[in-house]
Amino acid sequence: MERKPKLSERVASAIRQQVLKGEIPPGEKLPTESRMREVFGVSRTVIREAIATLAADGLVEARQGAGVFVKEHPTLAFGSIGLDAGNKISHALNVLEVRMGLEIESAGLAALRRNAAQEAQIQEAFFDFDRMLERGEPTGKSDFAFHRAIAVATNNPYYVEVLDALGMRAIPCDVASPWGTDRVLTREYQESLQREHLAILKAISASDPEAARAAMRAHLTASQQRYRARLSGQQAEWGTTKRKV
C-alpha cells in the first residue's frame, strides 16, 4: 500500500512552494501559528512539525518573541539550484539531465497513481498552454504547471519539491527563462512541445505507465537535442569569430 504524505509534510510542502515562488519573500515573516491552523485546517502540532521540517531544511528560522521568518539566504537542499547558473546553454542541458532522471519515472507513477482531480489538473494545464499559445502570450507558466501537475499526481511530495526547486529555469519556452530566445519561442517550437505533451497526457489518462515514461523520455530527449544543436551552433559561431580576430 502506498504511504500517504503526513499532514505536516503537506503543510511544509505548501509553504515551501510559496517561498520558492516568491509569494513569501526572503526576510518575510510567516503567518502566525493560529492563522496557519485556520488556513490549513490542522492542529497546532501539525503546524509545528511542518515548521520544524522547514527549519531543518534551512528555509526558515524562528526568532524568539518575533515569529518565524524566511531566511535571507536559504540553504534549502534543492532550493538554490539554478539561482546562479547564468544563461549558458550547457546549464540548460544540465537541468534537462536532472529532469530526465526525475520526470520519466514521475510520468509512470502518475499513470498508476493519479486520481480524477489530479488528472483534471494535468488536462487543465495542457489546455491552458493551448489558450496562451492562441493568444500569443508566454506559455512557460502553463508548461511548468503541466509538468508540476504530473509530479503532484505521483502522490510523492518529493517529486514536487525538486521540480519546484528548479522552477521556471526548467522551462525554456518562456520569456522568464534565461535560455529563451527568439528561436526557442517560435510558435512552431511551442506547437511541437504541445504534441509531445499530448502523448504524455494520453498515456497517463490510459493508465499506461510504460507509455507515459516513453512519452516523457521522448519529450525531454527532443529538448536535449534542440539545445545540443543550439550549443553546437554557438560553438561554431564562436570559432568563426575567433578566426576572424
C-alpha positions in Angstrom: 0.0 0.0 0.0 1.3 3.5 -0.9 2.1 5.7 2.0 0.1 8.9 2.1 2.0 12.1 3.0 1.6 13.1 6.6 -0.4 16.3 7.2 2.8 18.0 8.4 4.5 17.1 5.1 1.6 18.6 3.1 1.7 21.8 5.1 5.5 22.0 4.8 5.3 21.4 1.0 2.7 24.1 0.6 4.7 26.7 2.5 7.9 25.7 0.7 6.2 26.2 -2.7 5.0 29.7 -1.6 8.6 30.6 -0.7 10.2 29.2 -3.8 7.7 31.0 -6.0 8.4 34.3 -4.2 5.0 34.6 -2.6 6.7 34.8 0.8 10.0 36.6 0.0 13.3 36.3 2.0 13.1 38.1 5.3 9.3 38.0 5.4 7.5 36.7 8.5 5.3 33.6 8.0 1.7 33.9 9.1 1.0 33.3 12.8 0.5 29.7 14.0 -3.2 30.4 14.6 -3.6 31.8 11.1 -1.9 28.7 9.5 -4.0 26.4 11.6 -7.0 28.2 10.2 -5.8 28.2 6.6 -4.7 24.5 6.5 -7.3 23.2 8.9 -4.9 21.3 11.0 -3.7 21.2 14.6 -1.0 23.1 16.4 1.2 20.0 16.5 0.9 19.6 12.7 2.0 23.3 12.1 4.9 22.9 14.5 6.1 19.7 12.8 5.9 21.4 9.4 7.9 24.5 10.6 10.4 22.2 12.2 10.9 20.4 8.8 11.3 23.7 7.0 13.8 24.9 9.6 15.8 21.7 9.3 15.9 22.3 5.5 17.4 25.7 6.2 14.5 27.6 4.7 13.1 29.4 7.7 14.2 30.4 11.2 12.4 31.1 14.4 13.2 34.3 16.2 12.3 34.3 19.8 9.4 36.5 20.6 9.1 37.7 17.0 7.9 34.6 15.0 9.1 32.5 12.1 10.9 34.2 9.1 12.1 33.1 5.7 15.8 33.2 5.7 17.5 35.9 3.7 19.8 33.3 2.1 18.0 30.0 2.4 20.1 26.8 2.3 17.2 24.5 1.3 18.7 21.3 0.0 17.5 22.0 -3.6 16.1 25.5 -3.3 19.0 27.4 -4.6 19.5 25.2 -7.6 19.9 27.3 -10.7 19.9 30.7 -9.0 23.4 31.4 -10.2 23.5 29.2 -13.2 23.7 32.1 -15.7 22.4 31.8 -19.2 24.8 29.2 -20.7 23.1 26.6 -22.9 25.3 24.0 -21.1 23.4 24.8 -17.9 20.1 24.2 -19.7 21.4 20.8 -20.7 22.3 20.1 -17.1 18.8 21.0 -16.0 17.3 18.7 -18.7 19.6 15.9 -17.5 18.2 16.2 -14.0 14.7 16.4 -15.4 15.3 13.1 -17.3 16.1 11.4 -14.1 13.1 12.9 -12.3 10.2 13.2 -14.7 10.4 9.9 -16.7 9.5 8.0 -13.5 7.2 10.8 -12.4 5.1 10.2 -15.5 5.0 6.5 -15.0 3.9 6.9 -11.4 1.3 9.5 -12.3 -0.2 7.0 -14.8 -0.6 4.5 -11.9 -1.5 6.7 -9.0 -3.3 9.8 -10.2 -6.8 10.4 -9.0 -9.6 12.1 -11.0 -8.9 15.6 -9.6 -5.1 15.3 -10.4 -5.8 14.1 -13.9 -8.1 17.1 -14.4 -5.3 19.4 -13.3 -2.9 17.9 -15.8 -5.5 18.4 -18.5 -6.3 21.9 -17.4 -2.6 22.9 -17.7 -2.4 21.3 -21.1 -5.4 23.2 -22.4 -4.2 26.4 -20.7 -0.9 26.1 -22.8 -3.2 26.0 -25.9 -5.0 29.1 -24.8 -1.8 31.0 -24.2 -0.4 30.0 -27.5 -3.5 31.1 -29.4 -3.4 34.5 -27.6 0.3 34.9 -28.4 1.1 35.0 -24.7 4.1 33.3 -22.9 3.3 29.6 -22.3 6.1 28.9 -19.8 3.8 29.0 -16.7 1.4 26.6 -18.3 4.2 24.4 -19.4 5.6 24.3 -15.9 2.1 23.7 -14.5 1.7 20.7 -16.8 4.9 19.1 -15.6 4.2 20.1 -12.0 0.7 18.6 -12.1 2.2 15.3 -13.2 4.6 15.4 -10.3 1.7 16.1 -7.9 -0.1 13.1 -9.4 2.7 10.8 -8.2 1.4 11.4 -4.7 5.1 11.6 -3.6 5.8 15.2 -2.4 9.5 15.0 -3.1 8.9 14.9 -6.9 7.1 18.2 -6.5 9.8 19.6 -4.2 12.6 19.0 -6.6 10.7 20.3 -9.6 9.7 23.4 -7.6 13.3 24.0 -6.8 14.2 24.0 -10.5 11.3 26.4 -11.0 11.0 28.3 -14.3 14.5 27.5 -15.3 13.2 24.1 -16.1 11.0 25.6 -18.9 12.9 27.2 -21.9 9.8 28.2 -23.8 9.1 31.4 -21.8 10.5 34.9 -21.6 11.2 34.2 -17.9 13.7 31.5 -18.8 17.4 32.6 -19.1 17.6 30.3 -22.1 14.6 31.6 -24.0 15.5 33.2 -27.4 13.5 34.1 -30.5 14.4 30.7 -32.0 13.1 28.9 -28.9 9.9 31.0 -28.5 8.6 30.4 -32.1 5.1 29.2 -32.5 6.4 26.1 -34.4 8.7 25.2 -31.5 5.9 25.5 -28.9 3.4 23.6 -31.1 5.9 20.7 -31.2 6.1 20.8 -27.4 2.3 20.5 -27.2 2.4 17.4 -29.5 4.8 15.9 -27.1 2.7 16.9 -24.1 -0.3 15.4 -25.7 1.4 12.0 -26.0 2.3 12.2 -22.3 -1.3 13.2 -21.3 -2.8 10.4 -23.4 -0.6 7.7 -21.8 -1.3 9.0 -18.2 -5.1 9.0 -19.0 -4.8 5.5 -20.3 -3.1 4.3 -17.1 -0.2 3.1 -19.2 3.0 3.7 -17.1 5.4 2.4 -19.8 3.9 4.6 -22.5 3.9 7.5 -20.1 7.6 7.0 -19.4 8.4 6.6 -23.1 6.5 9.8 -24.0 8.2 11.8 -21.3 11.6 10.4 -22.3 10.9 11.3 -25.9 9.8 14.8 -24.9 12.9 15.6 -22.8 15.2 13.9 -25.3 13.8 16.1 -28.0 14.5 19.1 -25.8 18.1 17.9 -25.2 18.6 17.5 -28.9 17.3 21.0 -29.6 19.7 22.5 -27.1 22.7 20.5 -28.2 22.1 21.8 -31.7 22.0 25.3 -30.3 25.2 24.7 -28.4 26.9 23.3 -31.4 25.8 26.3 -33.5 27.0 28.7 -30.8 30.4 27.0 -30.6 30.8 27.1 -34.4 29.9 30.8 -34.4 32.4 31.4 -31.6 35.1 29.6 -33.6 34.4 31.7 -36.7 34.6 34.9 -34.7 37.9 33.7 -33.1 39.5 33.0 -36.6 38.5 36.5 -37.8 40.2 38.1 -34.8 
